[in-house]
Amino acid sequence: MNGESALRGLANQLGSIEEETTTLSEQVLQDQETHYAETVDQVKHSLKQLVEDNEFIFEPVPQPTDIDLRCIPKRISDLGKLAEQLKTTHLEQEMLDNFLRYTIPSADLLQMESSQDERFVSLSENVHHLRDEVITELDSDVNELKHEIGQASQKIADQREVVNELCLDTGELVDQCHTLLQELENSTDRLETEQEGESREIYDVPSTEETLTILQSLKEKLSQKSHLEHHIEHLEQTKTSLSSILETRDQNVQESNSALIDACMSYDALIQFWSNKLIHKEIKNLEVFPKSGKFQFTFQKVEIVISLSHLGTISKVELYGNGIPLDKVVAARQHVNQVATSGAQLYRQTIRVLNIVKEYATIL
């Protein structure tokens, strides 16, 4: 019952995590679409306002019956250049008009006899000062602000990309957890079915030999159940890691999860290296547990769990599954632990374990 409640709890937690991940992903995509739509509307509004302010420049052109799409990029480029020229001319005229209107009184205009006039020279020097120093400094400040705005925009875009990638990775982890949870449910159902069948057979008053066989089988099933409970603990740790990722999604995702991503990549690289360089081709379902110093795999329908010592050698070997006949399981365990723990090199020890298991296993 404890195993079933734990499985149900894991299923509920995975469903909640999957729902939160989907909601977060949809919200990020919606924010991006809203941002792009607002940017396009602002550009359209600016162009429309520019055309309305300069209607006298644009002459009506009769619309052709057929539109040549090849000339559109050139028209857009010409329109952009014209808009920049109009804006520059407009600003220059406005600055000159304001300068003459508010700086030089109209009553004093007639008092200037030539360009050598002292007031004209002074005003000319002020104009040069404003153009060469003040305006240049302001232009530098504007360029610096543009650069900072560009950097901030790029940082926001990078963070959005990181959030999208994190949502995809979380979805993949949730799918893997669903698969593991389904496998555990199937194994639990099979164990319960077998235990119910064995409990019914007890009432048939078997012989002493049959009773010992049943007791040995029950002992193996209990061992298998303990092994599955370790699997459940591993799934709970995975669930905790997923919850931690989701709780930190509103923070700086790249900095807070860099250690977790690096550790995951290191474990994956270690498993790939073992699979390609060291592990027998018939080995399946290789898993590594760095915190407990163990790794496990399936060989000849036997699930093998190997514990490592602090020196990197095999300290203990556990065998589970139905690949070895029940009457040979105890002997196989004793033999494999006696031989595997006496070597010095992990690779050779692992090969010895495989040979012993192959010797005792029955291929179904």
Contacts in CASP RR format, 6 or more apart in sequence:
PFRMAT RR
TARGET T0000
AUTHOR 0000-0000-0000
METHOD contacts of the structure
MODEL  1
MNGESALRGLANQLGSIEEETTTLSEQVLQDQETHYAETVDQVKHSLKQL
VEDNEFIFEPVPQPTDIDLRCIPKRISDLGKLAEQLKTTHLEQEMLDNFL
RYTIPSADLLQMESSQDERFVSLSENVHHLRDEVITELDSDVNELKHEIG
QASQKIADQREVVNELCLDTGELVDQCHTLLQELENSTDRLETEQEGESR
EIYDVPSTEETLTILQSLKEKLSQKSHLEHHIEHLEQTKTSLSSILETRD
QNVQESNSALIDACMSYDALIQFWSNKLIHKEIKNLEVFPKSGKFQFTFQ
KVEIVISLSHLGTISKVELYGNGIPLDKVVAARQHVNQVATSGAQLYRQT
IRVLNIVKEYATIL
3 188 0 8 1.000
3 229 0 8 1.000
3 232 0 8 1.000
4 188 0 8 1.000
6 232 0 8 1.000
6 236 0 8 1.000
7 181 0 8 1.000
7 184 0 8 1.000
7 185 0 8 1.000
7 188 0 8 1.000
7 232 0 8 1.000
10 177 0 8 1.000
10 181 0 8 1.000
10 232 0 8 1.000
10 235 0 8 1.000
10 236 0 8 1.000
10 239 0 8 1.000
11 181 0 8 1.000
13 239 0 8 1.000
13 243 0 8 1.000
14 174 0 8 1.000
14 177 0 8 1.000
14 178 0 8 1.000
14 181 0 8 1.000
14 239 0 8 1.000
15 174 0 8 1.000
17 170 0 8 1.000
17 174 0 8 1.000
17 239 0 8 1.000
17 242 0 8 1.000
17 243 0 8 1.000
17 246 0 8 1.000
18 171 0 8 1.000
18 174 0 8 1.000
20 246 0 8 1.000
21 167 0 8 1.000
21 170 0 8 1.000
21 171 0 8 1.000
21 174 0 8 1.000
21 246 0 8 1.000
24 163 0 8 1.000
24 167 0 8 1.000
24 246 0 8 1.000
24 249 0 8 1.000
25 164 0 8 1.000
25 167 0 8 1.000
28 160 0 8 1.000
28 163 0 8 1.000
28 164 0 8 1.000
28 167 0 8 1.000
29 164 0 8 1.000
31 160 0 8 1.000
32 160 0 8 1.000
47 83 0 8 1.000
50 83 0 8 1.000
50 86 0 8 1.000
50 87 0 8 1.000
51 58 0 8 1.000
54 86 0 8 1.000
57 82 0 8 1.000
57 86 0 8 1.000
99 127 0 8 1.000
103 123 0 8 1.000
104 123 0 8 1.000
108 119 0 8 1.000
111 117 0 8 1.000
111 119 0 8 1.000
112 119 0 8 1.000
112 120 0 8 1.000
114 120 0 8 1.000
115 121 0 8 1.000
158 254 0 8 1.000
159 252 0 8 1.000
159 253 0 8 1.000
159 254 0 8 1.000
162 253 0 8 1.000
162 254 0 8 1.000
163 249 0 8 1.000
163 253 0 8 1.000
166 245 0 8 1.000
166 249 0 8 1.000
166 253 0 8 1.000
166 257 0 8 1.000
170 242 0 8 1.000
170 245 0 8 1.000
170 246 0 8 1.000
173 238 0 8 1.000
173 242 0 8 1.000
174 242 0 8 1.000
177 235 0 8 1.000
177 238 0 8 1.000
177 239 0 8 1.000
177 242 0 8 1.000
180 231 0 8 1.000
180 235 0 8 1.000
181 235 0 8 1.000
184 228 0 8 1.000
184 231 0 8 1.000
184 232 0 8 1.000
184 235 0 8 1.000
187 224 0 8 1.000
187 228 0 8 1.000
188 228 0 8 1.000
191 221 0 8 1.000
191 224 0 8 1.000
191 225 0 8 1.000
191 228 0 8 1.000
194 221 0 8 1.000
195 218 0 8 1.000
195 221 0 8 1.000
198 214 0 8 1.000
198 217 0 8 1.000
198 218 0 8 1.000
201 214 0 8 1.000
202 214 0 8 1.000
206 214 0 8 1.000
213 326 0 8 1.000
213 327 0 8 1.000
216 326 0 8 1.000
216 327 0 8 1.000
216 329 0 8 1.000
216 330 0 8 1.000
217 326 0 8 1.000
220 321 0 8 1.000
220 326 0 8 1.000
220 329 0 8 1.000
223 320 0 8 1.000
224 320 0 8 1.000
224 321 0 8 1.000
227 303 0 8 1.000
227 305 0 8 1.000
227 318 0 8 1.000
227 320 0 8 1.000
234 289 0 8 1.000
241 260 0 8 1.000
245 257 0 8 1.000
245 260 0 8 1.000
248 256 0 8 1.000
248 257 0 8 1.000
267 288 0 8 1.000
267 290 0 8 1.000
270 288 0 8 1.000
271 286 0 8 1.000
271 287 0 8 1.000
271 288 0 8 1.000
274 286 0 8 1.000
274 288 0 8 1.000
275 283 0 8 1.000
275 286 0 8 1.000
278 347 0 8 1.000
278 350 0 8 1.000
279 286 0 8 1.000
279 297 0 8 1.000
279 350 0 8 1.000
280 299 0 8 1.000
280 351 0 8 1.000
280 354 0 8 1.000
282 299 0 8 1.000
282 300 0 8 1.000
283 297 0 8 1.000
283 298 0 8 1.000
283 299 0 8 1.000
283 354 0 8 1.000
284 297 0 8 1.000
284 298 0 8 1.000
284 299 0 8 1.000
285 296 0 8 1.000
285 297 0 8 1.000
285 298 0 8 1.000
286 295 0 8 1.000
286 296 0 8 1.000
286 297 0 8 1.000
287 295 0 8 1.000
287 296 0 8 1.000
287 297 0 8 1.000
288 295 0 8 1.000
289 295 0 8 1.000
289 296 0 8 1.000
292 307 0 8 1.000
293 307 0 8 1.000
293 308 0 8 1.000
294 305 0 8 1.000
294 306 0 8 1.000
294 307 0 8 1.000
294 308 0 8 1.000
295 305 0 8 1.000
295 306 0 8 1.000
295 308 0 8 1.000
296 303 0 8 1.000
296 304 0 8 1.000
296 305 0 8 1.000
296 306 0 8 1.000
297 303 0 8 1.000
297 304 0 8 1.000
298 304 0 8 1.000
299 354 0 8 1.000
299 357 0 8 1.000
299 358 0 8 1.000
299 361 0 8 1.000
300 323 0 8 1.000
300 357 0 8 1.000
300 358 0 8 1.000
300 361 0 8 1.000
300 363 0 8 1.000
301 321 0 8 1.000
301 322 0 8 1.000
301 323 0 8 1.000
301 361 0 8 1.000
301 363 0 8 1.000
301 364 0 8 1.000
302 319 0 8 1.000
302 320 0 8 1.000
302 321 0 8 1.000
302 323 0 8 1.000
302 324 0 8 1.000
302 357 0 8 1.000
302 361 0 8 1.000
303 319 0 8 1.000
303 320 0 8 1.000
303 321 0 8 1.000
304 317 0 8 1.000
304 318 0 8 1.000
304 319 0 8 1.000
304 320 0 8 1.000
304 353 0 8 1.000
304 357 0 8 1.000
305 317 0 8 1.000
305 318 0 8 1.000
305 319 0 8 1.000
305 320 0 8 1.000
306 314 0 8 1.000
306 316 0 8 1.000
306 317 0 8 1.000
306 318 0 8 1.000
306 340 0 8 1.000
306 350 0 8 1.000
306 353 0 8 1.000
307 314 0 8 1.000
307 315 0 8 1.000
307 316 0 8 1.000
307 317 0 8 1.000
307 318 0 8 1.000
308 314 0 8 1.000
308 315 0 8 1.000
308 346 0 8 1.000
309 315 0 8 1.000
312 346 0 8 1.000
313 341 0 8 1.000
313 343 0 8 1.000
313 344 0 8 1.000
313 345 0 8 1.000
313 346 0 8 1.000
313 349 0 8 1.000
314 340 0 8 1.000
314 341 0 8 1.000
314 343 0 8 1.000
314 346 0 8 1.000
314 349 0 8 1.000
314 350 0 8 1.000
314 353 0 8 1.000
315 341 0 8 1.000
316 337 0 8 1.000
316 341 0 8 1.000
317 333 0 8 1.000
317 336 0 8 1.000
317 337 0 8 1.000
317 340 0 8 1.000
317 341 0 8 1.000
317 353 0 8 1.000
318 333 0 8 1.000
319 329 0 8 1.000
319 332 0 8 1.000
319 333 0 8 1.000
319 336 0 8 1.000
319 357 0 8 1.000
322 364 0 8 1.000
323 361 0 8 1.000
323 362 0 8 1.000
323 363 0 8 1.000
323 364 0 8 1.000
324 332 0 8 1.000
324 357 0 8 1.000
324 360 0 8 1.000
324 361 0 8 1.000
324 362 0 8 1.000
325 360 0 8 1.000
325 362 0 8 1.000
328 360 0 8 1.000
331 360 0 8 1.000
332 356 0 8 1.000
332 357 0 8 1.000
332 360 0 8 1.000
335 356 0 8 1.000
335 360 0 8 1.000
336 352 0 8 1.000
336 353 0 8 1.000
336 356 0 8 1.000
336 357 0 8 1.000
339 352 0 8 1.000
339 353 0 8 1.000
339 356 0 8 1.000
340 349 0 8 1.000
340 352 0 8 1.000
340 353 0 8 1.000
340 356 0 8 1.000
341 349 0 8 1.000
343 349 0 8 1.000
343 352 0 8 1.000
END
